[in-house]
Amino acid sequence: MGRIRLLDDNTINKIAAGEVIERPASVVKELLENSLDAGATDVRVRVGGAGKERIEVSDDGHGMDVEDIELAFKQHATSKLSKIEDLDVLGTLGFRGEALSSIASVAEVEVSTKDKKAGIGISLKIKGGNILQKKEVGRETGTTIVVNGLFADIPARLKYLKSDRVEMSHIIQVVTERALAYPKVAFQLHNEDVEVLKYARAPNLIDRMTDVFGRRVTKEMVLFYETDKGVKVEGCLAKPALTKSTTQDLHIFVNNRPVASKEITAAIEEGYAGLLMRNRHPVGAIFIDIVRKWIDVNVHPTKREIKFAEIKPLAKLVRKAVAEALGNVDIIPESRPVHDDAVPVTAAHVGAKKKPKKAAASSAAQTQIIEDEPPVDITEEGMLPRMKVIGQILDTYILAQSGSDLVIIDQHAAHERVMLEKLKRSEDKGAKAAQNLITPVPLAVNKREGQLIEHYRHIIEDMGFKIEPFGKDTFLVRAVPVTAGHLESESGLMDLINELAELGKARSIEEKRDDIRHLIACHSAVRAGERLSMNQMRRLIEEMHGIDSPYTCAHGRPTIIRITEKELEKLFKRVV
């Protein structure tokens, strides 16, 4: 008997569904796009168990008749196109005819709908692609689809879903993206009976941006508009003073479809023309309207990736639009309170006479070695050898001499390791080691960020933070760990919160606690590109002497390298 066999339809459908339906947010995305394609002006989403138990999407779109509703759940059945040439003029979000059949193959589905021309509605109950019940119902024009027990019959898929908070944050992201793309549509999102999002119909993009990002962020945004040969680029982006450590809040839409594009993201950042700090990313939304036959949206079942016929001219237009918009506004940020040096003063230095700070040199002189103070000897102690600090290069690396060898220290990696060890020690002693802020820091957050704070709040408070709700979509930070450094600022705290979104991969509370400890250490540390005084460099190296593992940072990267005298002589051809 041969080894190759044909799979049955049920197995085929469930395998195919894996490409389209990855998690509850995938279901919400597909159902929302169907509602928008149906011309809905009011869409309501209700989920239970963060979508794992129940997802309900209701709309006031044009609905379906009896014939359409039965066909809609068949594989590759769609109202969006009839032949391959239609892809060149496709104006809808959906078109593959896979979403509803995929959902029905991995969950139990109930649907009720009424066509605007029909006198009565129709209801179906479907499981495993089979219609279990069909009846007439009285209802308004529109459609309601309820998805129960997602992946209940596929334990292997169910176990890979993350915590409710993480899955809910993905759903919030999906609804938020569609709300940005369709400001004239009202959106609501409830988890159980709790209202998570509510966006009324907005007359224009800027009003919807205010709903999504908040008034404080929107005030810092710049509008832009540019057209060229069948392409229109418009949107709102924040000034360089307001950036994030991830691209989570940079939304790209092509013909109202949210997409991920490295080329467009790069073009946007290039439009800032050096105004962005290293590893910082813009906040806002960009909308590209392009001739449909110039793009291919049929790249992946999720339709998140698309191909452009010619990406270079488009990227150039995006870059020009952003650069011109930023060039026409005042981008000098408002002054903010200045915090103490990011490298903390240890007990040994308390009461020491401080030298007056010198003005920082121009950032253009990145390769200049600082010599504002004479070299300082650091005695051998712990695992590191005796060193003499020489200076700093590229505002990132500390140069020191150890005997006849040259030592180069990555200031961020080294300080990150120091911070991590301090956090561990304070926790081992059972002390939170918190310091109250003279002026509490208010954090204006969106719904996703608020969910993350609430989810991880008990863990980060154990590490020395004190955070409390302060009105709608705002939290107040009253205390931070004594090692906080950059985390005393609003931008530093927001960077930490945004990176918490990646912690869904951790399998236990202890793993998450360890991950958060690493994040706090990373965001507390001095940055690459930050000018340090000789005294700060000396203190950092002294603190490295006092820890057990000074050679790698929290992520395993080296903190220090040594170039021997012999290696230098070889480089300069003094020896063979």
C-alpha positions, -999 to +999 in steps of 0.1 A: +000+000+000+013+034-009+023+060+017+007+091+000-030+096+005-056+123+000-067+142+031-104+144+039-122+178+036-124+184+073-086+180+078-079+202+047-102+230+060-086+230+094-051+231+080-061+259+056-077+278+085-043+279+102-031+304+076-060+327+080-070+323+117-041+324+140-057+339+171-089+356+183-078+389+168-077+372+133-114+364+136-122+399+147-101+413+117-119+391+091-154+399+105-147+436+108-135+438+072-167+420+061-187+446+079-168+475+063-171+459+029-209+457+035-210+495+040-215+495+077-215+528+096-218+513+131-198+482+141-199+466+176-175+439+188-181+419+220-157+393+232-156+368+261-124+354+275-104+377+253-121+361+223-111+325+232-146+317+244-168+341+223-166+367+197-196+387+184-195+413+156-227+432+147-231+458+120-257+478+102-244+470+067-265+458+038-269+423+051-273+390+031-303+372+016-311+335+020-291+324-009-260+344+000-259+333+037-257+296+029-230+301+002-209+325+023-195+297+045-184+276+016-147+277+008-136+302-019-171+317-020-170+355-023-191+385-035-159+405-041-147+392-074-156+367-101-124+364-122-087+369-117-087+402-137-109+417-109-079+418-086-066+447-107-096+468-098-104+454-063-119+480-040-128+458-010-108+446+020-117+409+015-117+389-017-103+354-011-135+337+001-116+319+029-124+338+061-159+326+070-152+290+059-120+290+079-137+303+110-165+278+107-140+249+105-123+258+139-153+271+159-191+270+162-206+299+144-241+315+147-250+341+121-282+362+117-287+387+089-313+406+070-309+421+035-321+456+032-346+445+005-359+415+025-389+415+048-375+389+072-341+379+084-324+345+084-303+327+111-279+298+107-259+277+132-228+261+117-201+238+131-173+221+112-186+237+080-220+220+084-253+238+088-269+225+120-299+249+122-316+273+099-346+296+107-362+329+100-357+358+125-370+393+129-342+419+130-330+451+115-309+453+083-274+442+089-255+411+101-245+396+135-219+368+136-211+350+169-181+327+171-180+303+201-152+281+214-124+291+190-100+261+186-120+241+212-116+210+191-080+217+183-061+216+216-027+219+198-038+254+185-055+265+217-025+259+240-004+283+219-027+313+226-013+338+251-028+352+282-062+370+280-044+404+284-021+397+255-048+384+232-070+414+242-042+438+232-041+422+197-079+427+194-076+463+205-049+468+178-071+453+151-101+475+160-079+506+164-064+502+129-098+499+113-111+529+133-082+550+119-089+539+084-126+545+086-132+577+107-168+580+095-177+546+110-186+542+147-168+514+165-173+498+199-154+470+217-165+453+249-146+426+268-172+407+288-194+437+300-165+462+302-163+489+275-127+489+261-131+512+231-158+535+219-152+557+188-182+578+176-184+587+139-157+614+133-161+641+106-124+639+097-091+621+103-077+645+128-107+640+151-103+602+149-066+605+155-075+625+187-098+597+198-071+571+192-039+588+203-053+614+228-053+651+226-017+655+240-002+634+212-024+648+185-013+684+194+022+674+185+012+660+151+019+675+116-005+670+087+009+663+053-004+658+018+014+650-015+003+636-049+021+624-080+010+604-111-019+583-096-006+582-061-018+602-031+000+603+002-015+619+033-016+615+071-005+628+105+029+622+121+042+634+155+071+658+157+105+643+165+102+652+202+074+625+205+087+591+194+085+555+206+110+527+209+090+504+187+069+509+155+038+498+173+022+533+169+032+539+133+003+528+112+006+524+074-025+521+052-026+514+015-060+519-001-074+519+035-058+485+041-034+483+072-002+469+059+034+462+071+061+476+048+097+479+057+103+501+026+075+526+036+086+526+072+122+534+061+109+562+038+090+578+066+120+577+090+142+591+062+118+619+059+127+630+094+162+636+080+183+629+110+158+643+135+151+609+151+173+596+178+189+562+173+164+534+178+134+558+180+104+556+157+077+580+146+041+580+159+011+585+137-006+573+105+001+575+068-025+568+041-014+559+006-040+559-022-026+542-053-039+528-086-051+493-076-034+475-105-001+488-092-002+467-061-006+430-054-026+423-022-028+386-029+006+378-013-005+362+020-039+350+034-038+377+061-034+404+034-010+422+057+018+420+032+015+436-002+038+440-032+042+473-051+049+473-089+074+502-083+084+508-047+112+533-052+091+562-067+065+556-040+091+556-012+106+588-027+071+605-026+065+594+010+100+607+020+093+640+003+058+644+019+072+638+054+103+660+050+084+690+036+057+688+063+083+687+091+103+715+074+073+738+076+067+736+114+084+745+146+099+712+158+117+726+189+103+707+218+090+724+250+114+724+279+110+696+304+124+691+339+160+680+337+168+649+358+201+640+375+228+621+357+216+587+345+246+571+362+237+572+399+261+584+426+270+555+448+274+558+486+311+562+482+306+595+463+280+611+485+293+644+497+321+644+472+328+678+457+313+680+423+332+697+394+312+721+373+297+706+342+311+717+309+289+724+279+284+694+257+303+695+224+284+696+191+268+662+183+285+664+149+319+658+167+309+622+173+345+608+170+361+634+193+376+619+225+365+638+256+394+652+275+377+676+299+393+659+329+426+641+333+428+603+330+417+585+362+432+553+377+407+527+388+423+501+411+419+464+405+390+449+424+366+420+418+369+404+384+381+434+364+418+446+361+432+480+371+422+506+345+429+542+336+400+560+319+412+578+287+379+591+273+349+584+252+344+578+214+313+580+194+295+590+226+290+552+230+323+535+240+345+542+270+383+539+263+405+528+291+441+515+295+449+484+315+486+479+317+498+480+281+464+469+267+435+490+253+401+483+269+369+494+251+336+494+271+301+496+257+286+521+281+250+511+276+257+473+279+279+478+309+254+501+327+226+477+319+244+449+336+251+471+367+214+481+369+203+444+366+225+434+394+212+462+416+176+452+409+183+416+418+201+425+450+173+448+462+147+420+455+169+394+473+168+417+503+131+418+501+131+456+497+114+474+468+141+501+468+117+527+456+123+565+455+094+589+454+094+614+426+093+650+437+069+656+408+048+626+398+050+618+361+016+616+343+013+590+315-013+596+289-019+562+274-041+546+247-062+515+254-036+490+245-010+507+268-035+509+296-042+472+293-005+464+295+000+486+326-029+469+344-016+435+334+019+439+347+013+465+374+016+441+403+050+429+390+066+463+383+053+476+416+071+448+434+103+462+417+099+497+431+073+515+409+042+531+423+016+536+396-021+545+400-050+554+377-054+591+373-086+599+353-095+586+319-066+570+299-040+584+323-018+569+350+003+587+376+038+574+384+047+584+420+078+563+426+104+544+405+132+521+415+163+538+430+182+526+400+157+541+376+179+565+357+161+573+324+129+558+337+122+589+357+111+606+324+078+602+307+094+590+274+115+564+293+084+551+311+064+549+278+092+530+261+091+504+289+054+501+287+054+496+249+080+468+252+059+450+278+037+439+248+064+415+238+063+396+271+034+374+261+060+348+250+070+342+286+054+311+300+052+319+337+050+348+361+086+342+372+097+343+335+078+375+330+093+389+362+128+381+349+120+397+315+106+428+331+137+431+353+158+430+321+136+456+305+139+479+335+177+475+335+179+482+298+157+514+299+174+526+331+209+525+316+227+553+299+221+553+261+244+547+233+251+582+219+250+598+253+279+621+262+295+611+296+319+631+317+352+615+329+337+613+364+306+595+351+328+570+332+350+564+362+319+557+384+305+533+359+337+513+357+339+513+395+304+499+397+314+472+372+341+461+396+315+454+422+293+429+403+298+392+397+292+391+360+306+423+344+315+408+310+280+406+294+249+427+295+214+414+304+209+402+268+243+384+266+262+409+245+298+417+256+302+448+277+340+450+274+367+440+249+405+441+252+430+448+224+465+438+235+497+457+228+508+429+205+475+431+185+479+468+181+515+464+169+503+438+143+476+463+131+502+489+126+526+464+110+552+470+138+555+432+141+547+404+118 
